[in-house]
Amino acid sequence: MKYFIQNIQAFPKTTVALASFCGIMMCGSAVQAQETKIQEVVKILPRYNTEISGVVISASTGKPVTGARVYFKNMTSAITAEDGTFKLSVPSPKVSISVECPGYESTEIAVAKRSKITITIQDQSGLEKSFGLPSGTSTGKRVVGAASALAIPDAWARITDSPDSYLQGRVAGLNATRYSGTTNAGSFTTLRGLNSIQGTNRPLYVIDNVIYDAGIYGSSLNNNYFDNPLSYIDVRDISNITVLKDASASAIYGTKAANGVIMITTSRAKELGTKIDFAMYGGVNAAPENLPVMNANSYRSYLTDILSSAGYSNAQMESLPYMNDNKSNPDYYTYHNDTDWQKKVMASKPLTNMYLRVTGGDNIAKYALSVNYLSNKNGVAGSTLEKYSTRFNADMNLSRKLTAAAKLSFSYNEAETKDFGFASKTNPLYLALIKAPILTDYSVSSQGIFSPFLADEDIFSVGNPAVAATSTLGGNKAYRFFGVIDFQYAISNAFKLGTNIAVTFDKVKENRFIPNYGLVSDTLKNVLALNQLSSQTKRLFNVSNETYLAFNKTFKNVHELSGRVGLRFISSKIEQDKVLAYNSATDQLISVNNGSVLYNNIQGGIGTYNWLNTYFNLNYTYADKYFLAFTMAMDASSRFGKDVSTSDAVSIGGTPFAVMPAVSAAWLLSSEQFLADGPFDLLKLRVSTGRVGNDDIGNYASKQYYVGQNLLGLQGIVRGNIANPNLKWENISKFNAGLDMSVLHERLGLSLDVFSNKTTDMIIAEKLPTVAGVGYVMTNNSAMSTSGVEASLNIKLLNKSDLKWDLGVTIAKSTTKLDKLPNANADIISNYGQASFLSRVGESPNVFFGNTSKGVYASNAEANAEGLSSILPDGSLKPFQGGDVRFEDLNGDKVIDDQDRKIIGNPNPDFYGGITNRIIYKNWTLDALCSFVSGNEVYNYTRKSIESGANFNNQSAAMVARWRGEGQITDIPRATYGDPVQNARFSNRWIEDGSYFRLKSVSVSYNFSIDKSVLKYLTVYAAANNVLTFTKYLGYDPEFSSTNAVVGQGVDNTLEPIQKSFHLGLRIGL
């Protein structure tokens, strides 16, 4: 409580007083309404004079539907007769009527002044969509903004997916790139391209109408491991996902809605009777396929070339222990092997899962309880996960007007992880690629007898991959509690008052140990780290509240007005504490307290912020065919500077508030009389424009702060930044125009949107002069634009009563250009993984920037004819010769250097999307998802490392075709120790096409016909993930993201590859 009060004090008193006054007034209204004496009112409905009649027909059989309910707003209704006919009175020929029937999709159709209507309804297929909006659920015909809704028909087969990875390929405009094949790793997710360079591009996640903190805070002790908060949500606990894309749909969330909003609704009890679902699964994660590297014979030939280039004579080479073929040599058996090192660190491993859900209740309260256990061992040795989670949802009718809901979840993950990415001494995959195949994983005697002990680092100073995979420790224990209590009071039929309070508590505990034996020691500033011991704890604590007043009223049966006014408050605290220790006495002492105290490195940090969001939303509908919506949000945050410009903000009590307005309109043409009997079941035009914001500018970037520093054993503090009191949120102006259409009794549906986003006041790390003492300052001195088009197509290819085939296709294209950069639009060059990225006005941000190669010189004469040279470290020039890479000399100075670099690739795709299929034949169901990405370039750092031809590391099999003599025509340069002319410099040699088409998931289920008195259902599943991938990429897998920022996208730094998995499952209903 003390902490909560301290956080509130971060706002000026007038701001807090204003928020408190709004909340008190709302609560006061509820109390006054509660104290009002309840009187029974019998409402006499008016007699409607407009009579309509018709027939309801099944689309799959063409036969009349008996027992369907045809109604108008629950005011009048009729049940279809045996011949499917009905008669209904409605207040006006301008209204719409609805139809619902068990086993069929609900639909809504305009009367449009017709007296007789034929209504065709589709069978339920599990793909029925409802839109979960901030104001409540809605049908697709009534949604004004750009939004996509997603049913979860195959959730019971997706046992290892988190919500972000599940969405990949299913929503137009959403691109989710999985970080790696590590379980729970998550995805770099963008919606309609990029909106920021240094701020987040992650959409906002809202779970059960409460903002869910999905941020990644701090770094892991294990290289390239990301904690994924979305992994705490089991896909089987989700009933609906709605993605809000444009400003009108998401502006209600103000400065947190820059990148769109993903609304997730968790499952609740639908029936009063008790229902039990139990499922169990077992399967295997297949070992990734090997990259082709040299075998022992090819490697020995390569060693000869390397040693020769280093100046060794034949006699000197023969004297080396690994080049001596005499069996009497005591090291003969050590260096005469042919080891497949990748097989030593990759193997197929099991996965198991059990899931239980219980739902039930009565008229007073309903509940849904789920429990989940997952054990998942990945195909890379030592990478494992055990997951335990539970969720409890309850809905309670406390009185006739007052309802309450509880939404509580707890998840615990225990993972064993390894170093991946840029960890050349401890990454088991990287070591397996570069380790000499002539060596073996276990120590071997001079007589060829293998020891039970793993071998130490080798003569080439390369560690043992088996040690990295099995003897390093990377324990990660993480849990999250997320709880929401929600109240809603019906003041009248038109007004509702609601409030909720949510608490998030997240803790991550990591322990890491890197042994001395078997791996190469790390060199620190003041010590050689023989072994490494580290421990880290990260905590997140969030408290949030939303209080709102909602209004919904229909006037004269055709004018519908709804609105919502409210405020949200979030108080957040993040803490990270880390201890790095080194050099325990032995490798058996692995806890951090055993390290030498002389070299301990203690780090940590605390981040806090408060956010206040007030909003107003108003929606108007006329005759169920003309729609208007207006939204306004005003946000304050402790992150914003105190001297923010008021050009797009207002100041209240000295606190700047961001102003975020949006407006949208839609016209449902298919409800017009002139199209009532036309070919369109749905034809709607949409347009919206508005402004949203991004508050991810750093908790303290606008303020002055200090950081700790150790100098010669003395601890002190130094200035950490230069404060910018003018720093504010990023503004994103969005425009969207869209078309929704369906024909052939909704057998074919199309949604098409064009959009344009313009980011102004974009935050950027602006470089400062050296004399400033600090390298940069955060400013709003940049801008960027993104535009594109997206489409989703849904087709019922087969629609028979016993055979149905639903096909869905999503595709999107977005293009991002920089409009403004600091220092008179000067280029910004960033470096990551020996690669350079360029940000330049008029170009996409962070494109690859390097030299251009044009093959390999076939002879010395050919190289001499061009007369190009490379600069050595001492500043002298060394001419290129036969076997060297022919680089393009852009500036014509005959020297190949950084001045000859140009844009050589763009990591952002041209197109991305997916294809879904659902086929139902009697009791069989097949679900399949294909995802694709096209037009993106990637940097294969892994290939660069194993094709450099510059050291004793094992090389790619492609190096067998390296240049070895005058006149040889090849694209692979010669092997030269040290690479003096930098043949392996960052260039288009390492840029590859990252396009791929992947069969991401496929599942088959069979529902047995059984006695319902024994079991409600019995279903068996067979599923496979990442089954087939079509790509030209030469790495393990074309899908990866080595960082959660824009800089570094498209860099393959030897991450754990995405793996194929197969499992069988059984689901029982009681």
PyMOL commands that set and color helices and strands:
alter all, ss='L'
color gray80, all
select helices_A, chain A and resi 2-8+13-35+140-142+155-157+163-166+229-232+235-237+247-256+296-309+314-318+321-323+332-335+341-345+428-434+465-470+592-594+597-599+669-671+673-675+770-772+822-825+860-866+898-900+941-946+957-961+988-990
alter helices_A, ss='H'
color red, helices_A
select strands_A, chain A and resi 50-58+69-72+76-79+85-90+96-100+107-110+116-121+131-133+136-138+147-150+174-178+187-191+204-207+210-212+238-244+261-266+275-285+349-361+365-377+384-397+402-416+442-444+450-454+473-490+495-514+522-523+528-529+532-555+559-582+601-622+626-637+649-652+655-668+680-694+706-711+714-719+730-743+748-760+764-767+776-779+783-799+803-820+828-832+835-839+847-850+853-856+869-871+877-879+885-887+895-896+902-905+911-921+924-934+937-940+991-993+996-1007+1017-1031+1051-1052+1061-1069
alter strands_A, ss='S'
color yellow, strands_A
deselect
rebuild
show_as cartoon
